[in-house]
């Protein structure tokens, strides 16, 4: 399941700090990773033996998998590396879309029906997860449940603005009533691995920011 070169997202169980790394070697019950990159400090992290972590990665089937792990050792091969405990492929847990952590965030978003560029909506998000997005709806719209749409999100990633284009399906439509805004809920359909990794990192980082501010 896990292969050399795959990116891993790590989160410390103790302080919820998130890290990024890559697998440089693996066996049935052991992973060797390069030194992880701390998402907060933007620096290489030196994890101590015994550090407990939650790990997530996107498999070749584009599904997201998670497992609990622990730092077992540090070493220097061709590069400095860290050894992680690996429970084995049979112990991996598929992370279902409904279990992706949804974070409140206001981002510029454009949504349009496939083949109908003129029928588009520009608005702001209410919340976002690696599995979908909720969009504010200020005026009545003819978007319908189960329609496939294209969603363009403007994310700030590593001090740069990135436009992420995703295929999705409308799973909920609430039209605005009087002064109350409506909403459109979109489920992402088979985003590529790079897009899913970016969404996972972005929502994890946003989650930590809200925790530090006492808003979660």
Wavefront OBJ file of the C-alpha trace (Angstrom):
o trace
v 0.000 0.000 0.000
v 2.643 2.515 1.074
v 5.483 2.923 -1.403
v 8.801 4.751 -1.481
v 8.349 8.390 -2.477
v 4.815 8.744 -1.102
v 4.122 11.931 0.913
v 2.905 11.515 4.501
v 1.010 13.997 6.657
v 1.819 13.624 10.351
v 0.108 15.127 13.389
v 1.522 14.950 16.916
v -0.937 13.437 19.400
v 0.451 15.596 22.216
v 0.365 19.105 20.741
v -1.421 18.638 17.370
v 1.518 20.084 15.416
v 1.407 18.972 11.769
v 4.346 17.841 9.646
v 5.050 16.803 6.072
v 7.538 14.168 4.977
v 8.192 11.471 2.386
v 8.737 7.739 2.652
v 12.297 6.835 1.650
v 12.147 3.124 2.544
v 9.619 0.678 3.951
v 9.197 -2.887 5.158
v 6.176 -4.815 6.372
v 6.186 -3.140 9.797
v 8.597 -0.223 9.474
v 8.671 3.070 7.584
v 11.761 5.173 6.992
v 10.986 8.842 6.360
v 13.092 11.903 5.692
v 13.166 14.516 8.439
v 9.684 16.067 8.518
v 8.865 19.690 7.745
v 7.037 21.564 10.527
v 4.006 23.305 8.974
v 4.046 26.018 11.659
v 7.723 26.993 11.841
v 8.520 26.116 8.201
v 11.633 24.330 9.473
v 12.889 20.770 9.673
v 11.643 19.011 12.822
v 13.703 16.706 15.070
v 11.206 14.242 16.511
v 12.244 12.400 19.659
v 12.001 8.637 20.159
v 8.614 7.689 21.520
v 6.767 10.609 19.897
v 3.255 9.398 19.073
v 1.778 10.524 15.779
v -1.264 10.144 13.590
v -0.385 9.651 9.942
v -2.384 10.077 6.747
v -1.540 9.450 3.107
v -3.266 9.186 -0.252
v -3.050 5.722 -1.778
v -2.671 4.906 -5.460
v -6.455 4.362 -5.512
v -6.788 8.059 -4.462
v -8.420 7.053 -1.172
v -7.076 8.560 2.058
v -5.727 6.165 4.693
v -4.742 6.761 8.296
v -2.839 4.959 11.039
v -1.277 5.595 14.431
v 2.481 5.401 14.709
v 5.457 6.144 16.944
v 9.017 7.316 16.367
v 11.253 4.276 16.939
v 14.676 5.601 16.013
v 16.726 8.200 14.135
v 19.631 7.436 11.837
v 21.806 8.770 9.043
v 21.899 6.828 5.787
v 22.357 8.782 2.585
v 20.341 11.472 4.411
v 19.151 11.880 8.024
v 16.065 9.687 8.472
v 13.498 8.693 11.067
v 12.139 5.209 11.641
v 8.392 4.920 12.290
v 6.389 1.960 13.477
v 3.981 0.730 10.759
v 0.985 -1.462 11.645
v 0.902 -3.114 8.231
v -1.371 -2.730 5.243
v -4.121 -4.862 6.800
v -4.394 -2.450 9.747
v -4.877 0.723 7.707
v -8.106 2.629 8.180
v -9.741 4.258 5.177
v -10.687 7.828 6.032
v -14.225 8.274 4.735
v -15.252 11.612 3.240
v -17.780 12.242 6.005
v -14.973 11.947 8.571
v -12.761 14.636 7.035
v -12.437 17.501 9.494
v -14.489 20.453 8.261
v -13.128 23.879 9.188
v -14.859 27.261 8.927
v -12.997 29.441 6.472
v -13.818 32.290 4.072
v -12.237 31.771 0.656
v -13.067 33.118 -2.779
v -14.783 30.403 -4.814
v -16.194 30.130 -8.338
v -18.562 27.286 -9.220
v -20.011 26.441 -12.615
v -21.931 23.645 -14.275
v -19.909 21.537 -16.687
v -20.224 22.870 -20.212
v -22.072 25.975 -19.021
v -19.423 28.575 -18.240
v -22.042 31.334 -18.443
v -24.002 29.689 -15.645
v -21.483 30.284 -12.890
v -21.509 31.518 -9.317
v -18.844 33.587 -7.572
v -19.106 33.624 -3.806
v -17.287 32.751 -0.565
v -16.934 29.500 1.308
v -18.469 28.816 4.722
v -16.325 25.804 5.482
v -13.970 23.395 3.782
v -12.663 19.866 4.194
v -10.588 17.493 2.080
v -13.881 15.917 0.999
v -16.038 18.912 0.138
v -16.985 22.550 0.555
v -19.975 24.619 1.692
v -20.600 27.830 -0.276
v -22.672 30.872 0.637
v -25.643 31.533 -1.638
v -26.968 35.103 -1.500
v -29.348 34.939 -4.496
v -31.667 32.233 -5.781
v -29.986 29.834 -8.143
v -30.982 27.046 -10.528
v -28.230 24.714 -9.271
v -29.770 21.361 -8.328
v -28.827 18.418 -6.099
v -26.757 15.715 -7.878
v -25.533 18.102 -10.587
v -21.838 17.830 -11.337
v -19.973 21.118 -11.078
v -16.478 22.563 -11.344
v -15.229 24.375 -8.251
v -12.292 26.807 -8.299
v -10.865 27.684 -4.878
v -8.254 30.323 -4.101
v -5.969 28.997 -1.341
v -2.950 30.582 0.288
v -0.299 27.872 0.406
v 3.232 28.460 1.703
v 2.879 32.242 1.268
v 1.627 31.840 -2.310
v -1.896 31.964 -3.683
v -2.913 28.762 -5.455
v -6.085 28.245 -7.498
v -7.349 24.712 -7.018
v -9.815 23.376 -9.607
v -11.932 20.431 -8.497
v -14.739 18.322 -9.873
v -17.685 18.017 -7.523
v -21.300 17.022 -7.071
v -23.972 19.086 -5.342
v -25.308 17.158 -2.350
v -27.380 19.940 -0.776
v -29.016 23.147 -2.017
v -30.657 25.662 0.314
v -32.082 28.709 -1.409
v -31.855 32.053 0.442
v -35.010 33.166 2.281
v -35.665 36.862 2.876
v -32.442 38.233 4.435
v -31.067 34.803 5.322
v -28.371 33.438 3.051
v -28.685 30.000 1.546
v -25.908 27.498 0.945
v -24.596 24.973 -1.555
v -22.824 21.848 -0.301
v -20.446 20.170 -2.735
v -18.778 16.765 -2.448
v -15.448 16.551 -4.263
v -15.249 13.731 -6.801
v -11.920 11.932 -7.158
v -9.512 14.847 -6.749
v -5.999 14.000 -7.866
v -3.417 13.094 -5.243
v -1.702 16.494 -5.316
v -5.008 18.329 -4.782
v -6.089 16.010 -1.967
v -2.746 16.391 -0.196
v -3.006 20.178 -0.463
v -6.558 20.167 0.938
v -5.522 17.908 3.828
v -2.575 20.148 4.737
v -4.629 23.323 4.434
v -7.524 22.112 6.599
v -5.195 20.623 9.244
v -3.305 23.919 9.462
v -6.568 25.866 9.721
v -7.778 23.495 12.444
v -4.655 24.158 14.515
v -4.987 27.928 14.067
v -8.561 27.819 15.373
v -7.531 25.633 18.319
v -4.821 28.087 19.325
v -7.352 30.906 19.247
v -9.772 28.871 21.382
v -12.373 28.774 18.604
v -12.539 24.954 18.473
l 1 2 3 4 5 6 7 8 9 10 11 12 13 14 15 16 17 18 19 20 21 22 23 24 25 26 27 28 29 30 31 32 33 34 35 36 37 38 39 40 41 42 43 44 45 46 47 48 49 50 51 52 53 54 55 56 57 58 59 60 61 62 63 64 65 66 67 68 69 70 71 72 73 74 75 76 77 78 79 80 81 82 83 84 85 86 87 88 89 90 91 92 93 94 95 96 97 98 99 100 101 102 103 104 105 106 107 108 109 110 111 112 113 114 115 116 117 118 119 120 121 122 123 124 125 126 127 128 129 130 131 132 133 134 135 136 137 138 139 140 141 142 143 144 145 146 147 148 149 150 151 152 153 154 155 156 157 158 159 160 161 162 163 164 165 166 167 168 169 170 171 172 173 174 175 176 177 178 179 180 181 182 183 184 185 186 187 188 189 190 191 192 193 194 195 196 197 198 199 200 201 202 203 204 205 206 207 208 209 210 211 212 213 214 215 216
